[in-house]
Amino acid sequence: MKKTVAIILLLATVFLMVCCRAEPDSYGLLIEFVNTYGADGVIYSPIVPEGKDGYIRDGFVETIYLFYGRFPENYAIFLNSRPDFSSECGIFVCSDAEMVDIVEEMCLERIRLLCSGDKRAFVKRNHNVVFYSTLPDRERAEKIFSEIIR
């Protein structure tokens, strides 16, 4: 009887941990990614306070992305500090599967705009998270993203 109760409690705990997992923090994930990758630039996010590097002003998102509909609220975008080289990446945490599809298409469009046909650019999906990168070392970027998004 004690073993049965222990097994039920263990299964309930695992179920609650999986089902009640907190939504990923795009800003924290992108900071970890950029620090590990070693890129130089600015991370923009809606959580950055006004007056700080990375603060998003009105019209910023519309200037960078072709997007229609409700934009994700949980996102972070890295733009490199060299204007002569289009090297950037972004993480978007989406609220539902439809938004994931829309954001993935938006990221693909951004890649086409920045570096059409360039083998370094890619988009990855992991559940409700969409990541894109145009950083120079694709293989390294994919590996780091896979490690931090587990």
Salt bridges, closest charged atoms under 4 A:
ASP84 OD1 - ARG82 NE 3.43
GLU88 OE2 - ARG110 NE 2.88
ASP101 OD1 - ARG125 NH1 2.96
GLU104 OE1 - ARG125 NH1 2.73
GLU105 OE2 - ARG112 NH2 2.75
GLU109 OE1 - ARG112 NH2 3.17
ASP118 OD2 - ARG120 NE 2.63
GLU142 OE2 - LYS124 NZ 3.38
GLU142 OE1 - ARG138 NE 3.51
GLU147 OE2 - LYS143 NZ 3.95
